[in-house]
Amino acid sequence: MLAASALGWGVGCHAESLGCLIEPDRVADVGTQVVGVLEQMKVERGDTVSAGQIVARLTAQVERASVNVAQTKSAADAEYKQAVASNQLAQRKLERTRDLVKKDFVSDQALDQADAEARVAEQRVAQAKESQRVALREYQLSAVQLGQRDVRSPFDGVVIERYRTEGERIEREPLVRVARVDPLRVEAIVPAAQFGSILAGQGALVKTDLPHFGALQAKVVLVDRVIDPASNSFRVRMTLPNPNNKIPAGLHCRVDFVVAQPVPKDAAPVVPTVLPSVPAAVSRKPGGTPPVSKRLPDPLDMSVLKKSMTEMAHALPGARFVKQDAPAGARSAVKSYLLMRQSRLSISTSLAASGTTQVQSMPSFVVPRMIAMR
């Protein structure tokens, strides 16, 4: 998925609220694979079920009997033990016959007969092993057939409908309907004009008709790639966490997407202004005494402030500041300016009262956020 910046979209804003519907994440009509008579319903409408939990059971007397028979056959090993014993006897007889042939006590025909009997005994052992494996497979098949008489929930959820009752014959009809409600699914129809501004992975605020839920945080998981020509819109799917199943499905809602806005190609980046640190101020005592270094309360130092404003006045068009040695007047003028933070205000009247010449047409971006007046 492409990021918003890769698509040429910048800072987002909230678009107009759109109608939406909160639905279960999954809904399944649960039925049975086999035909039978419903013996027991284990759940009611509104019950919470987990994946694999038995919700209904069909009659299964025949299947249970088949399982018992197959289990007995798979456990029987008498035939195999008999074949093993016969094979051991045939092998010993073959060894003795070979010794007798070497001593010329028996003919070669007797050796051939003993060898054939040993081979037959070996095959009987293999046949007994195969019979045991087949009996085990029959037992497993019978167990699966018995398991088909139990109807289980395919996932964690809530029973929202019960269709059948005990004693009814079941063929292809569903028995219960189960819905997964954690998480929930939110579907919204979005105008085609917003195509491309809503991306998978971005957030959304969902508001229901129930006031005590407030705004709910959802996440976009699917955006249709095809516009419906009839309605000139496309669908957006969101996922909404629902721990403890507190939010009911089926609610109508309103959704607010954070829609990305296109950034012009020629737009200049916004660079924040970093102010210099404020050094100690220099003031002159009455009577012509030498300058005395004096530290003004942070964050304002009038001499540096006047110097900074003069430099900005030369650097920025439309702003002039002619200073005189009147720190108090400059301070009063700056405070007046900060109180009247509108674009291009004249504060020459405030400066004239303290002997400072004039400040004309100072732009609103000369001083904003530069000084915190005390």
C-alpha positions in Angstrom: 0.0 0.0 0.0 1.4 3.4 -1.0 1.8 6.0 1.7 -0.1 9.3 1.6 3.2 11.2 0.9 4.0 9.0 -2.0 0.6 9.8 -3.5 1.2 13.5 -3.1 -1.1 14.0 -0.1 -0.1 16.0 2.9 -1.7 17.2 6.2 -5.1 15.5 6.8 -8.4 17.0 7.8 -11.7 15.5 8.8 -14.1 15.1 5.9 -17.8 15.3 6.2 -19.4 12.5 8.2 -20.7 9.6 6.2 -23.4 7.0 7.0 -22.2 3.5 7.9 -23.4 0.3 9.4 -21.8 -1.8 12.1 -22.0 -5.5 11.3 -20.6 -8.8 12.7 -17.2 -9.6 11.3 -18.4 -13.1 10.2 -21.8 -14.8 10.1 -22.3 -18.5 9.5 -25.4 -20.7 9.3 -24.1 -23.9 10.9 -25.5 -27.2 9.7 -24.6 -30.9 9.6 -22.9 -33.0 7.0 -25.1 -36.0 7.4 -28.8 -36.8 7.5 -30.3 -37.7 10.9 -32.6 -36.8 13.7 -31.8 -34.0 16.0 -31.2 -35.5 19.5 -30.1 -32.5 21.5 -29.7 -28.7 21.1 -27.0 -27.4 23.5 -27.3 -23.7 22.9 -29.9 -21.0 22.9 -30.1 -17.7 21.1 -27.8 -15.1 22.7 -25.3 -17.7 24.1 -21.6 -17.1 23.6 -19.8 -20.0 22.0 -16.2 -20.8 21.2 -14.6 -22.4 18.2 -15.1 -26.1 18.2 -17.9 -26.1 20.8 -20.7 -28.6 20.3 -24.0 -26.7 19.6 -26.2 -29.6 18.6 -26.1 -33.4 18.4 -27.8 -36.0 16.1 -28.8 -39.5 17.1 -25.8 -41.8 16.8 -26.5 -45.2 18.3 -25.3 -47.1 15.2 -22.2 -45.0 14.9 -21.2 -45.6 18.5 -21.6 -49.3 18.1 -19.5 -49.2 15.0 -16.8 -47.4 16.9 -16.8 -50.0 19.6 -16.4 -52.9 17.1 -13.6 -51.2 15.2 -11.8 -50.4 18.4 -11.9 -54.0 19.5 -10.6 -55.2 16.1 -7.7 -52.7 16.2 -6.7 -53.8 19.6 -6.8 -57.6 18.8 -3.3 -58.9 18.3 -3.8 -62.7 18.7 -3.6 -63.4 15.0 -0.3 -61.4 14.8 1.2 -63.2 17.7 0.3 -66.6 16.1 1.9 -65.6 12.8 5.1 -64.5 14.6 5.3 -67.8 16.5 4.8 -69.9 13.3 7.4 -67.9 11.6 10.0 -68.5 14.3 9.2 -72.3 14.2 9.6 -72.3 10.4 13.0 -70.5 10.6 14.4 -73.0 13.2 13.2 -76.0 11.0 14.9 -74.5 8.0 18.2 -74.2 9.9 18.1 -77.8 11.1 17.3 -79.0 7.6 20.3 -77.2 6.2 22.6 -78.9 8.7 21.1 -82.3 7.9 21.6 -81.7 4.2 25.3 -80.9 4.8 25.7 -84.3 6.6 23.7 -86.1 3.8 21.0 -87.2 6.3 18.1 -85.7 4.2 17.6 -84.9 0.6 17.6 -81.6 -1.1 13.8 -81.9 -1.5 13.4 -81.7 2.3 15.5 -78.5 2.3 13.3 -77.0 -0.4 10.1 -77.8 1.5 11.5 -76.3 4.8 12.5 -73.1 2.9 9.1 -72.7 1.4 7.4 -73.2 4.8 9.7 -70.4 6.2 8.7 -68.0 3.4 5.0 -68.7 4.0 5.4 -68.0 7.7 7.1 -64.6 7.0 4.2 -63.6 4.7 1.7 -64.5 7.4 3.4 -62.2 9.8 3.3 -59.4 7.2 -0.4 -60.2 6.5 -1.2 -60.0 10.3 0.5 -56.6 10.5 -1.5 -55.3 7.5 -4.7 -56.6 9.1 -3.9 -54.6 12.3 -3.3 -51.4 10.2 -6.6 -51.9 8.4 -8.4 -52.4 11.7 -6.9 -49.2 13.0 -8.0 -47.3 9.9 -11.5 -48.7 10.3 -11.6 -47.5 13.9 -10.5 -44.0 12.9 -13.2 -43.9 10.1 -15.9 -45.0 12.6 -14.7 -42.3 15.0 -14.9 -39.6 12.3 -18.4 -40.8 11.3 -19.5 -40.6 14.9 -18.0 -37.1 15.1 -20.1 -36.0 12.2 -23.2 -36.4 14.4 -21.9 -33.5 16.5 -22.5 -30.0 15.2 -19.7 -27.6 16.2 -19.3 -23.8 16.1 -16.7 -22.8 13.4 -15.4 -19.8 15.4 -15.8 -17.7 18.5 -19.0 -15.8 18.5 -22.6 -15.4 19.6 -25.7 -17.5 18.7 -28.0 -15.0 17.0 -30.6 -17.5 15.7 -31.8 -21.1 16.5 -33.7 -22.8 13.6 -34.5 -26.3 14.9 -35.6 -28.2 17.9 -35.2 -31.8 19.2 -36.8 -34.6 17.3 -36.8 -33.0 13.9 -35.3 -34.7 10.9 -32.3 -32.8 9.6 -31.0 -33.0 6.0 -29.5 -29.8 4.6 -31.1 -27.2 6.8 -28.9 -25.1 9.1 -29.5 -25.6 12.8 -28.1 -22.3 14.3 -26.7 -19.0 13.1 -23.4 -17.9 14.7 -21.9 -14.4 14.4 -18.4 -13.2 15.4 -18.7 -9.8 17.0 -15.1 -9.2 18.1 -14.0 -7.4 16.1 -16.9 -5.8 14.4 -17.0 -4.8 10.7 -18.0 -1.3 9.7 -19.1 -0.7 6.1 -19.4 2.8 4.6 -20.4 4.1 1.2 -18.0 6.9 0.1 -18.5 9.4 -2.8 -16.2 8.9 -5.7 -14.8 12.4 -5.2 -12.9 11.0 -2.1 -11.3 8.1 -4.0 -7.6 8.0 -3.3 -7.8 10.1 -0.1 -8.9 7.1 2.1 -6.2 4.4 2.4 -6.0 1.1 4.1 -4.5 1.4 7.5 -5.6 4.9 8.4 -7.9 5.6 11.3 -11.5 6.6 11.5 -14.0 7.8 14.2 -17.2 5.9 14.4 -20.2 7.4 16.2 -23.3 5.4 17.0 -26.9 6.4 17.9 -26.1 5.2 21.5 -24.6 8.3 23.3 -22.9 6.3 26.1 -20.5 4.7 23.6 -19.0 8.0 22.4 -16.6 8.1 19.5 -15.1 4.7 18.7 -11.7 4.2 17.1 -11.8 2.1 13.9 -9.2 1.2 11.3 -9.6 1.0 7.5 -8.8 -2.5 6.2 -10.3 -2.6 2.7 -11.0 0.1 0.1 -12.7 -1.0 -3.1 -10.7 -0.4 -6.3 -13.7 -0.1 -8.5 -16.3 2.8 -8.5 -19.9 1.8 -8.7 -21.2 3.8 -11.7 -24.8 3.7 -10.7 -24.2 5.5 -7.3 -20.9 7.1 -8.2 -19.4 5.8 -5.0 -17.2 3.1 -3.6 -17.2 1.0 -0.4 -14.8 1.2 2.5 -14.5 -1.5 5.2 -13.2 -0.9 8.7 -12.5 -3.1 11.7 -13.7 -2.0 15.1 -12.4 -3.8 18.3 -15.2 -5.0 20.5 -13.7 -6.5 23.7 -16.3 -8.3 25.9 -18.9 -7.9 23.1 -20.0 -4.5 24.6 -21.0 -3.0 21.2 -24.0 -4.6 19.6 -23.9 -5.3 15.9 -26.5 -3.9 13.6 -26.2 -0.3 14.7 -26.4 2.6 12.2 -23.5 5.0 12.6 -21.6 8.0 11.3 -17.9 7.8 10.4 -15.3 10.6 10.1 -12.3 9.8 8.0 -9.0 11.8 8.3 -8.8 12.7 4.6 -5.3 13.7 3.3 -5.1 17.0 1.5 -3.0 17.5 -1.7 0.2 19.5 -1.2 1.1 21.9 -4.0 4.4 21.1 -5.7 5.7 24.6 -5.4 4.8 25.0 -1.7 7.7 26.1 0.4 8.4 24.1 3.6 7.5 25.7 6.9 10.6 26.5 8.9 10.2 27.4 12.6 11.9 30.6 13.8 14.5 30.0 16.5 15.1 33.0 18.8 18.6 33.9 20.1 19.3 33.6 23.8 18.8 36.8 25.8 22.1 38.2 27.3 22.4 40.8 30.1 20.9 44.3 29.4 22.9 47.5 29.7 21.2 50.4 31.4 22.5 53.9 32.4 21.9 55.4 35.8 20.7 59.0 36.1 23.5 61.7 36.3 25.8 60.3 33.6 27.1 57.4 35.6 28.9 54.6 33.7 26.8 51.8 32.2 25.9 49.1 34.7 25.2 45.6 33.6 21.7 44.6 34.7 19.9 41.3 34.2 16.3 41.8 33.4 13.7 39.1 34.3 13.5 36.3 31.8 12.3 35.9 29.1 12.5 39.7 28.1 15.6 41.8 27.7 14.7 45.2 26.2 18.1 46.1 24.6 18.3 42.8 22.8 14.6 43.0 22.0 15.0 46.5 20.4 18.1 45.3 18.5 16.4 42.2 17.3 13.3 44.1 16.2 15.5 46.7 14.3 17.4 43.9 12.5 14.1 42.3 11.5 12.7 45.6 10.4 15.6 45.9 7.9 15.2 42.3 6.8 11.5 42.2 6.5 9.7 44.4 3.9 7.0 46.8 5.2 8.3 47.2 8.7 10.5 50.1 10.1 11.6 50.7 13.6 13.6 53.9 14.5 14.8 53.6 18.1 15.8 56.1 20.7 17.2 55.5 24.1 13.9 54.8 25.7 13.6 51.2 26.9 10.5 51.7 28.9 8.7 53.2 25.9 9.8 50.3 23.7 8.6 47.8 26.2 5.2 49.6 26.3 5.0 49.6 22.6 5.8 45.9 22.3 3.2 45.0 25.0 0.6 47.1 23.1 1.6 45.3 19.9 1.2 41.9 21.5 -2.2 42.8 22.8 -3.2 43.8 19.3 -1.9 40.8 17.3 -3.8 41.6 14.1 -2.1 41.9 10.8 -0.3 45.2 10.1 -1.3 47.3 13.1 0.2 50.8 13.7 1.5 51.4 17.2 3.0 54.8 16.6 0.8 56.5 19.2 2.1 54.3 22.0 5.7 55.0 21.0 5.2 58.8 20.7 4.2 59.0 24.3 7.6 57.7 25.4 9.8 59.6 22.9 10.4 56.8 20.4 10.0 58.0 16.8 7.6 55.6 15.1 6.8 52.0 14.1 4.7 51.7 10.9 3.0 48.8 9.3 4.7 46.1 11.3 3.7 42.7 9.8 2.0 40.2 12.1 4.8 37.7 11.7 7.5 40.0 13.2 6.8 39.3 16.9 4.4 36.3 17.1 5.5 33.7 19.7 8.7 35.6 20.3 8.1 37.1 23.8 6.1 36.0 26.7 5.3 39.2 28.6 5.3 39.1 32.3 
